[in-house]
Amino acid sequence: MRAGMENWLLGHWYGTHRPPWFLRMLEPVYRQVFERVQKKGNSKAARYRSGLPLIVVGNITAGGSGKTPLVMRLCQLASELKLRPGIASTGYGRLGTETIVVDAGCDPRVCGDEPLMLARRTGLPVVVAQKRNDAIRKLNELDLDLIFSDDGLQQADLERDIEVCVVDGARGLGNGHLIPAGPLREGAGRLLKVDYVITNGVWADRPNEIRVNVMRLEAGQVSSLDASGAKIPVSQFRQMHDGMKIHSMAGIGNPERFFKTLEELGIQAVPHRFPDHHLFTQDDFAAIPAGSVIVMTEKDAVKCQGLALENAWYLPVQTHLPDDFERTFKDHLTKLMKES
């Protein structure tokens, strides 16, 4: 049901047809509620200030755009400056509500898939909480220099020092409408107010007044989900499974990007689409014939490693940003730390 609804909405948001009248009628309602919440959050009494410098990495569209791999790379840049960052998240889609310091052994159903992936890949403190401010408060208690918030761009009551907005280059801003008629959480003019706009791939039809830096996500290895955790080059993966049926699984914001990546790597697979943050079970793989090969995203893999899948692999990606952006961002961090 959820997957069908998501696909229906995405078809209108990113398609060429005008959204249905009943969605357009609800757009002003969303705008009024959003503006009311923003006004309340911007009041002096409501605003929360972290004890540590805070960098918010978010987007203005609903759904995935590439925030998590970007957060990983920005944390690496901070670490190269000998700074110790932490990461705050609400763990969207998780079943738990308590505040948790995530470690590599956490149950993704309790802590969330993206926080677990961040903790495993970066080795940094990651805290999830039902309220983002509580996650930040917990991080303030740790021995850290600064905090990255994975999402939270629209949280008006949260003071921040740097804002980074990510745009899916392939999708852009869709039909330009606000939720639910379109994918926008807030108007496109917000992009002129953030410190940096990063596009996940080239944004071909972007407005000229918006300055962007293009992020590339590259995959060179395939990793096994079994206990060995074997990592092999993509070319070896293709040779090992030549002539075998491969099934690709994606429960992310834009599964088509993953399927396209596989094609570009020469991996021909039968695609299986799931809602973003889908909590996988054995039933999701029941229709896949025995002896088949399964390949999935890293975010999905953290939820599937306990399912005892046979011949299952995932595709970790490396984030590449322009050299001049990385220099500018490091300079910004250095200045921020001196002022804090």
C-alpha positions in Angstrom: 0.0 0.0 0.0 2.7 2.5 1.1 4.9 1.7 -2.0 1.9 2.2 -4.3 1.1 5.5 -2.8 4.7 6.7 -3.0 4.9 5.7 -6.6 1.6 7.5 -7.4 2.8 10.7 -5.7 6.3 10.6 -7.3 4.6 10.1 -10.7 2.8 13.5 -10.2 5.7 15.2 -8.5 8.3 14.4 -11.1 6.2 13.7 -14.1 5.1 16.1 -16.9 1.4 16.2 -16.0 -0.2 18.8 -13.8 -0.9 17.4 -10.3 -4.6 16.5 -9.6 -6.9 19.3 -8.4 -7.4 17.9 -4.9 -3.6 17.9 -4.3 -3.4 21.5 -5.5 -6.2 22.4 -3.2 -4.3 21.1 -0.2 -1.1 23.0 -1.2 -2.3 26.4 0.4 -3.2 24.5 3.6 0.3 23.1 3.8 1.8 26.5 3.1 -0.2 28.1 5.9 0.7 25.4 8.4 4.4 25.5 7.5 4.5 29.3 7.8 2.8 29.2 11.2 5.2 26.6 12.5 8.2 28.6 11.1 6.9 31.8 12.8 6.5 30.0 16.1 9.9 28.4 15.9 11.6 31.7 15.1 10.4 33.3 18.3 13.2 34.1 20.7 11.7 32.0 23.5 11.5 28.9 21.3 14.9 28.8 19.7 17.5 26.3 20.9 21.3 26.9 20.7 23.7 24.0 20.8 26.7 24.3 23.0 28.8 23.2 20.0 29.0 24.6 16.5 26.2 23.1 14.4 26.1 22.3 10.7 22.7 21.3 9.3 22.7 19.2 6.1 19.2 18.9 4.7 17.0 19.4 1.6 13.9 21.2 0.5 12.3 18.3 -1.1 10.6 15.2 0.4 12.4 12.0 0.0 16.1 11.1 -0.4 18.6 13.3 -2.2 22.0 12.1 -1.0 22.3 13.7 2.5 23.8 10.7 4.2 26.8 10.2 1.9 27.4 13.9 2.0 27.4 14.0 5.8 30.0 11.2 5.7 32.3 13.2 3.5 31.8 16.5 5.4 32.7 14.7 8.6 35.8 13.4 6.9 36.8 17.0 6.0 36.3 18.0 9.6 38.4 15.1 10.8 41.2 16.1 8.4 41.3 19.4 10.4 41.8 17.3 13.6 38.3 18.1 14.7 36.0 15.5 16.3 32.5 15.7 15.0 29.3 14.0 16.1 26.1 13.4 14.1 22.5 14.0 15.2 19.5 12.3 13.7 15.9 11.5 14.4 16.3 8.1 12.8 13.4 8.5 10.5 11.4 5.2 10.1 12.7 3.6 13.2 10.4 1.8 15.7 12.0 3.1 18.8 11.6 6.6 20.4 14.3 6.7 23.0 17.5 8.7 22.8 20.3 6.3 21.7 24.0 6.6 21.1 24.3 4.4 18.1 27.0 1.7 17.8 27.8 -0.8 15.1 25.8 -3.5 16.8 22.5 -1.5 17.1 19.3 -3.0 15.8 18.4 -0.8 12.7 14.7 -1.2 13.7 15.4 0.6 16.9 18.0 3.2 15.8 17.2 3.6 12.1 19.0 2.5 9.0 20.8 5.8 8.1 22.2 6.4 11.6 23.5 2.8 11.8 25.2 3.2 8.4 26.7 6.5 9.5 28.0 5.0 12.7 29.6 2.0 10.9 31.1 4.0 8.1 32.5 7.0 10.1 33.2 5.5 13.5 32.0 8.8 15.0 29.4 9.3 17.7 25.9 9.2 16.2 22.9 10.0 18.4 19.2 9.5 17.5 16.3 10.9 19.4 12.6 11.5 18.8 13.3 15.2 19.0 16.4 16.4 17.1 17.3 18.9 19.9 17.5 16.0 22.4 20.0 14.3 20.1 22.1 17.5 20.0 21.9 17.9 23.8 23.3 14.4 24.2 26.1 15.1 21.8 27.0 18.2 23.7 27.8 15.9 26.7 30.4 14.1 24.7 34.0 15.0 24.0 33.3 16.7 20.6 34.2 19.8 18.7 31.2 20.2 16.5 27.9 18.6 15.4 26.4 17.7 12.1 22.7 17.3 11.9 21.5 14.8 9.3 18.4 16.7 8.1 16.6 19.5 10.0 16.8 22.4 7.5 13.1 23.2 8.2 13.4 23.1 12.0 13.0 26.8 12.7 13.6 26.6 16.4 17.1 25.2 16.0 20.0 27.8 15.6 22.7 26.7 13.3 26.1 28.0 12.1 26.3 26.5 8.6 23.5 25.3 6.3 24.0 22.8 3.5 21.2 21.9 1.2 21.3 18.8 -1.1 19.3 18.6 -4.3 18.9 15.4 -6.4 20.4 16.6 -9.7 18.3 14.1 -11.7 15.0 15.1 -10.1 15.7 18.8 -9.3 12.7 20.4 -7.7 10.1 18.4 -9.6 7.0 20.2 -10.6 7.8 23.2 -8.3 4.7 22.7 -6.1 4.7 22.4 -2.3 3.6 19.2 -0.6 1.3 17.4 -1.4 0.9 18.8 -4.9 4.7 18.6 -5.4 7.8 17.5 -3.5 8.8 20.9 -2.0 8.9 21.2 1.7 9.4 25.0 1.3 9.8 27.4 -1.7 12.8 27.3 -4.0 13.9 30.7 -2.8 15.3 28.9 0.3 18.2 27.8 -1.8 19.4 31.4 -2.0 19.6 31.6 1.8 21.7 28.6 2.7 25.5 28.6 2.8 26.0 25.8 0.2 23.9 24.0 -2.3 25.2 20.6 -3.3 23.6 18.7 -6.1 23.8 14.9 -6.3 24.8 14.7 -9.9 24.4 17.5 -12.5 21.2 19.6 -12.1 20.6 20.4 -15.8 17.6 22.7 -15.4 18.6 24.6 -12.3 17.8 28.3 -12.1 20.8 30.5 -13.1 20.8 32.4 -9.8 21.4 29.4 -7.7 25.1 28.5 -7.3 25.8 24.8 -6.8 28.6 22.4 -6.2 28.2 19.0 -7.9 28.7 15.8 -5.8 29.5 12.5 -7.4 28.8 9.1 -5.8 31.1 6.4 -7.2 31.1 2.7 -6.6 34.2 0.6 -7.3 33.6 -2.4 -5.0 30.9 -4.8 -4.0 30.7 -6.1 -0.5 29.2 -9.4 0.8 26.4 -9.4 3.4 27.7 -12.7 4.9 30.0 -12.9 8.0 33.2 -12.6 5.8 32.3 -9.1 4.7 34.3 -9.8 1.6 34.9 -6.8 -0.7 35.7 -7.4 -4.4 36.0 -5.1 -7.4 32.9 -4.6 -9.6 34.7 -6.3 -12.5 35.3 -9.4 -10.4 31.7 -9.4 -9.2 30.5 -9.4 -12.9 32.9 -12.3 -13.7 31.8 -14.4 -10.7 28.2 -14.1 -11.6 28.3 -14.1 -15.3 25.2 -15.9 -16.7 23.5 -15.9 -13.3 20.2 -14.1 -12.6 20.8 -11.0 -10.5 18.0 -9.2 -8.5 18.5 -5.6 -7.3 16.7 -4.4 -4.2 16.3 -0.7 -3.2 14.3 0.8 -0.4 15.6 4.4 -0.8 14.2 7.8 -1.7 15.2 7.4 -5.4 15.6 3.7 -6.3 16.0 4.5 -10.0 19.4 6.1 -9.3 20.6 2.9 -7.8 19.3 0.8 -10.7 20.9 3.2 -13.1 24.2 2.9 -11.3 24.2 -0.8 -11.6 23.5 -0.5 -15.3 26.4 1.9 -15.7 28.6 -0.6 -13.9 27.6 -3.4 -16.4 25.5 -5.2 -13.8 22.2 -6.3 -15.4 19.6 -6.9 -12.7 15.9 -7.3 -12.2 14.8 -4.3 -10.1 12.7 -4.6 -7.0 11.4 -1.3 -5.5 10.5 -0.7 -1.9 9.4 2.4 0.1 12.2 4.6 1.6 13.4 3.2 4.9 11.6 -0.1 4.3 12.2 -2.6 7.1 13.1 -5.8 5.2 11.9 -9.2 6.2 12.4 -12.7 4.7 9.1 -12.4 3.0 10.5 -9.6 0.8 12.9 -12.1 -0.8 10.5 -15.1 -1.0 9.7 -14.6 -4.7 13.4 -14.5 -5.7 14.4 -18.0 -7.1 16.9 -20.1 -5.3 20.4 -19.7 -6.6 19.9 -16.1 -7.7 22.2 -13.2 -6.8 21.0 -10.3 -4.7 22.5 -6.8 -4.8 21.3 -3.8 -2.8 22.2 -0.4 -1.4 24.4 0.0 1.7 21.5 1.6 3.5 19.3 -1.5 2.8 22.1 -3.8 3.7 22.3 -2.7 7.4 18.7 -4.0 7.7 19.3 -7.3 5.9 22.5 -8.6 7.4 20.5 -10.6 10.0 18.2 -12.3 7.4 20.7 -15.0 6.4 20.4 -14.3 2.7 22.5 -16.4 0.3 24.8 -14.8 -2.2 23.7 -11.3 -1.2 25.8 -8.2 -1.8 25.7 -4.4 -1.4 27.2 -1.5 -3.2 29.0 1.0 -1.0 29.6 4.4 -2.6 32.4 7.0 -2.2 31.5 10.7 -2.2 33.5 13.1 -4.3 33.2 16.9 -4.0 34.9 19.6 -6.0 38.4 20.5 -4.6 37.6 24.2 -4.4 34.4 23.5 -2.4 36.3 21.3 0.0 38.9 24.0 0.6 36.2 26.6 1.1 34.3 24.4 3.5 37.4 23.6 5.5 38.3 27.3 5.7 34.7 28.0 6.9 35.0 25.3 9.6 38.4 26.7 10.7 36.9 30.2 11.0 33.9 28.9 12.8 36.0 27.0 15.4 38.1 30.2 16.1 34.9 32.2 16.7 33.2 29.6 18.9 
